Structure formats: structure tokens, C-alpha cells
């Protein structure tokens, strides 16, 4: 039987459903009363898990809005604001958003697979093909890994840049999803090439040639994969979202997947909310990365230690973390994540906050955040009905 938090989550997704798609929050905050690519697709995945016909229709509208406002160069909008007096389209703030492109492809393919309608792929084929060509261009050196600018994805005020693990994994997911329908030998080879590059450059003890051999040797990768690397070297922060995706996509040996998830479980169990932080450890004012972090914000600084991207715990990230645990057969741990997730989402009269201070457990960010609600739906349906996303 679905929990009370689950029903409140579905109610919230209905509240953020607009004629143009899912908005990021039910709060009347201008930047969140928009149709966002990554937020909208993640809410759409939860809609599929819920089997709620009205929510699935909102997902369809979300994809239509994003496709309609795709840039001629292939960029998918970071967000779209539609009002009576016109349309505002953003492709990113301080820089573009690479993951808007991959989430769009993923969303179209998940919807087509769920509804068993190849016509959906045909409808968006030109949009997807244009997006894939753009991803190829973003490799810059034609070496199979896309190069992501700082602020170039969901962690838009964090320090990851260059060859960011999260973005490589989203690209693999997007291409695999599309290739299910296309059955292209060329795309099959490309997926393998990207996967090999990820495994050779982010996993420990990889014997093959590296993109940056000196930096790889100095990184001394052991229990988990680095969040990113660039010509300046590796950044050795634990990225919970990326590790969840790596497990779901079956990157690396099973023994290593289990090892890194067990390390993550120990980490979250030592924190008040027992939720995994987005990135760990927090960057402190005495650390050399602090100046990079504090300057990477357009308006106000939100990345104090243990908050926001800097060690804060996001229900959305924990949703994917829970699904990864289920895939590994760690069902009790998955249930533990759901219980902690629901406890966080029901704080302050079912506030569904954006994120939480992982040291104090206090809520941060925007209330009634749609993808926080999506996390509860995804994990609950994963446990109750063995719901699986299409990978």
C-alpha cells in the first residue's frame, strides 16, 4: 500500500503540472515556475512509475515544450518560461547546461518504451539527432568524452568541470536508450567507445591508455570514482548521483560497484538524516577549492559546508541512490533510503524541500520542490512493483 508521503508526492506533481509541462516547484518563485529539462524529465520518470495518466500527459507536454524551443544548434533549453506576454528561453546561466540535452533524449525514449509507441521516437527523431550531433561536438578532441564547463550541469554552483563523470554516464544512458529503437551499428560502437573511456579513466587499476596518465597516477583511485578530471588533474570528491548512475548502467565490476555503495551507506548512516550527500566531503574555507566554489554563483552564495551542492543532501539524488541499491539486490538498504527520504520529505508539513544540511538535518532551498516528490514515487514503486527505468 502506498504511503501517505507517496500520496502527497503525487499531489505535489499534480500541483506543478502546467499546460506546458512540469514546473520545478509549487512555490511562486519566478525561477522555479518554469519548465526545466532535468527537473521535468525526472518528474516524468516518476509519472511513469506512478502510472497516473494525467501526470504522464504532463510529461508529454514537458517534452513538447523542450523540443519546440530547442536551439537551431541542437541545445535543449535549461528551462522555458511561458507567460501571456511571451516566452523566455534559457539555455543556461553563467554557462550552458550539458545535461539538459541528455535528459531530453532519455525522457523521450523512456516515454516511448513505457507506452510501447515507436511513433514517439519518430516524432522527436530530428530533435534527438541534432542533440546527438551537438554532444559529439562537445568532445572537442573527438576522444569520446564530452568536456563540460564549470556550472555545466545540475550541480551548477559546484566545482566539477572537464570530463565530468555524471555527464558521461547520462550520455551513455541517452545513447543506449535511443539505440534500442534505432539498432544502429555505428551508435553501438560509439556507446562501447564512451563506456571504455569511462572505465579506463575513472575506475581503479585500469590498465588501458589514459586521457591524462600523469593525473590518473597521482589520483590513486581506490574505493570510488572521481567526480571529474581535466588538464589540471582529478577532483576526488564523491558524487552520489554519478555513482548511482554507474551502478544502474553496470559500469565496472560488480565487486567494485558493491564496494563503493557500501562505502556510501557507511557515510549516510553517520549523518543525522541518513541520506547520502550530493558531494563529499564538503569543501571548507581553508581548502584550495574554496575560492572556486564561492565565486561560482550568479547572485548569492549557497554552498556553505554541508549545504546545497557542498555536502548537502538532496532527496532527488537519494531517489536514484535507492534505485541503484535495489538493482544490486540490497533491498533492505533500499527500504532504509526510502524511510529516510520520506522522513525528510514530510518535514515542515510535507515541505518536500530542495535539499538539507547534512550536518544539522535542517531543510534548505525551495519548498514543494517537484523532483523531491519524484524521488519518493520512484523509490516506492521500485520497491513495491519492481519498477525499472529503461537502460
N, C-alpha and C positions, 0 to 999 in steps of 0.2 A: 504493500500500500504506500502511495506517495506521501511524503512528509508534509507538514504544514509549510516548511520553508520552500519546498518544491512548488506548492500551490501559489505561494506568494511570489516566487520567481516567475512563474508563468504569467501571473497577474501583472508583474512589472514589465515583462516583454510585451504584453498587450498594451500597456500604458505608453510604451515608447514606440509603438507602431504608428507610423505616419503614412499618408498616401504615397510617399516616395521611398519608404523603407524604414529600417530600424534606426532610431536616433540613439545617441550614446547614453543619454540619461533622461530620466523623467523630471529632473530639476530644470528650472527655467534659467539655465546658464547658456549664454549665446554660443560658445564654442562647442557645447555638447548637444545643442538642439540641431544637430546636423546628421546627415547620413555619412558615416565613416566606413571606409573599406574594411579594415581589420575588425573593428568592433561589430560592424554589420554582418560580416561573414561568420564570425564566431557565434553571434546571436542566431544566425541562420542555421548553423550546425545544431545548436540547442533546439531550434524549432523542429528540425528533422527528428531529433531524438524524442521530442515530446509527441510527435505525430499530430500536433494541433494544426488543423487545416488553415485557420486564419493566420497563424504565425508563419506557416510555410508560404502563404501568399505574400506576407510582408517580406520574407526572404527573397522571393521572386522580384518584388518591386525594388529591393535594395540592389540586386544585380543589374536590373534595368537602368536604374539611376546611375550607377557607376559606369556601365557600358556607354550610356548616352553621352557622358561627359569625359570619356577617355580622350586624352590629348592626341593630336594627329601623329605625334612621335611614338605613341604607344603607352604613355604613362597613365595609370589608373589614378583617379583623384584620391588624395588622402581623405578628403571629406567634401561634401556638397551641401550647401545651404540653399534651400528653395523657399522663397517668400513671394508674396503677392507682387512686390515691386521688382522682382528679378531673381537671378541665380548667382550665387557666389561659389566658385570652384577653387579649391586649394589643392595643390599637388605637393604641399609640404610647407613648413615654416622657414626655419633657418637653412634648411636644405630639403631635397626631395625625399619621399618615403618609398624605399625599395620594396618593402613588404606589402604595400597596397597592391602591387602588381601580382605577386604570387598568391595572396589571399583571394583575389578576384578569380584567378584560374581555378584555385581549389574550390571556391564556392560554387562556381558553375558546374564543375564536374561532380561534386557531392550531390547537388540537386538533381542532376541528370541520372546519376546512379540510383539515388533513392526513389525517384519517380519512374525509373526504367524507361526514360524518354530520351532517345538519342537526338531527337529534334532540338532539344535544348542546346546540345553541343553545336548543331548546325546553325542555330540562331546566333550563337556567340563566337562562331569559328573565326571570323575575321578579327574580332577583338582579341581573342586568345593568341592567334598567330602573330599579330602585331606586338602583343605583350611579350611573347617568347623571343621575338627578334630583338626587342629592347633589352631583355635580360642578357642575351648573347653580347650585345654591345657593351653592357656594363662589366663584362670580363676585362675589357681594355687590352689585356695581353693575350687573349684567346687561349687561356690556360685552364679553362673550365670552372674557375671560381669567380663569382661576381665580387666586385670591390665596392664596399658600402661606405659612404661618408659618415662621419660622426653625426649623430641625430637622424640617421637614415632609416630608422625602423621604429617599432613600438616603444623602445627604450630611448625616446627622443631627447632626453636630457641626461643620458648616461655617457660613458666614455668609450664604448665599443666602436671600432672603426676598422676599415680594411676588409680582410677576409673574415667576416663575422659568421660564426658557426650557425646561429639561428637562421640567418638568411640563406645560407647554402642548403640547409635542411628543408626549409619551406620551398625552395626551388625544386629539390628532388621530389617532394610531395606533389607539387603542382604538375611537374612533367610526367610523373608516373600516373597521376590521375587522368591527364589528358591522353596519354599514350594507351590507356585502357580502351579508349574509344577509337583512337587513330590507328593503333597497331603498326607503328612506323619503325622500320629497322634503324633509320637514322636517329630517331628520338631514343630508341632503346640503347644505342651505343652512347648517346650523349648522357643519358641517365647513369650508365655504368661509369663513364669517364668522371662525372662530377662526384659520384659516390666514392670512387677510388681516391680521388684527390682529398676528399674529406677524411677518409680513413687513414690515408698516408700522412696527413699533416696535423690531425687533431688527436689521434689515438697514440698511446704509448707504445714504444718498441716497434714502430713501423719501419720495415727495412727498406722500403722503396724510396726513390728520389724525392726530395722535399722542395717545396717552393722557396723556403728560406732555411737552408740547412744549419747555418750558424745559430739562428734564433731558436730553431727546434731543439738543438742540442742543449742550449742554455736553459730552455724552459723546463726540462726534466719532468715531462708529463708522467703522472703516476695514477692517481685514483679517479680523476675526472678529466674531461676535455676542457681546454682553454676556451674562453668566450670569444676570442678573436686574435688575429695577428696581422701585422702589417710590415712594411720595410723596417719599422722601428723596433720590431720584436713582438713577442706574445704578451697578451694580457691574461693573467692567470686567475681571473675571477670565475667562480662557479655560476653558470647561467642555468637556472632551473627550467625555464621554458625550453631552451635548446636541448637539455638532457632528456626531457620528456619526449620531445620530438624524435630524438635519436633512438630511444627505446621503441617508440611506436613504428619508426621506419626500419628498425632492426639494423642499426649501424653498429658495426663492431661485433666482437664475440659475445655470446650470451653471458659468459662468466664475467666479462668486463661490465656489461650492462647491469648485471645484478650487483656487482661491487660498487658501482657509482651510485646506484639507487639506495643501497644500504647505507652509504655514507650520507646521502641526502636525508634519509629517515632519521639517522642519529642527530643530524643538525636540527631538523624541525622539532624533534622530540625534546630538545633542550631549550626551546623557546616557549614563551607563555601561551601563545595561540596554537602551538603545534601545527603551524603552517610553514611551508617552505618559503624562504625569502626569494625574491626575484633574482638578485645577485648577492654573492657572499665571498669574502667578508665585506662589511661596509668600509668605504673609503673614509679615512679620518683626516682632520685638518693638517696633521703632521705628515701625511703621505704625499709623495711627489705628484700623484694624480689629482690631488685636491683642487689645484688651480684650474686644471682642465674641466673638472666637474662643475665647479662653482661658476665658471664663465659660460657654461653651455646651457643657458636659459634665456629666453627672449624677454620675459617680463619679471618674474620673481623666482628666487632660488628655493626649490622644494626638496632638494636632495641632501638634507641633513642626515647624519649617520642613523641607520635603522629605519629610514623613511623613504617613501616613493621608490625610485629605482635603486637607491643606495642602501640595500639591505631591507627594504620594506617588503611586506608580504601581501601579494595580490591574490584575491580569490580566483580570478581568471587563470592565472598561472597554475594555481593549485588544482584547478579543474583538469588541465592537461596532465599534470603530475599524477593525479588519481587514475586517469585512464591508462597511463603508462604502467602504473603498478598492477592494474588489472590484467594488462596484456602479459606481464611477466608471471601471472598466476599468484601474485602477492595480494590475495583477496582481502585478508584481514587488514593489511596496511591500507588498502584502497578504502575500506569502510572507515578506518580511522581518519583518513583525509576527509571523507565526506562529513563525518561528525564534526570535525574541527571547522570545516568550510561552512557548514550550516550554522554552527555556533557564532562564527564571525558575521555571516550574512544577516542573522537575526538581531544583531546588536542594534541598540537605539531604535527599537520598534521596527525591525526588518528594514534597516537602513541601506543594506546592500552597498556598503562603502567601496570606493575605488581600491583602496589599499590600507594597510595597517602598520603602525610602528611595531616592528618585530621584537623590540626590547620591552616595551610597556604594554603592548596589546591594544593601544588606543587607535581609533579609526582616523584615517587621513583622507584627503581628497574629496571627491564629489560623492554625494549621497545618491541612492537609487541608480547606481551605475549598471547599465544593461548587461554588460558581459560578466559582471559579478554574479548576476542572476543566472546567466547562461551556464556558468560553472556548476552550480548546484544541479541544474537539469541534466547536464551531460554526465556527471558522475553518478547521479542517482539512477538514470536509465542504463548506464553501463553496468551497474551492479544488479539492478532488478531484472533487466531484459537482455543483458549481454549485448547492448547496443554497441556497434562498432562503426567508427568512421571508415571511409573508403580510402585505403592507402595502396 
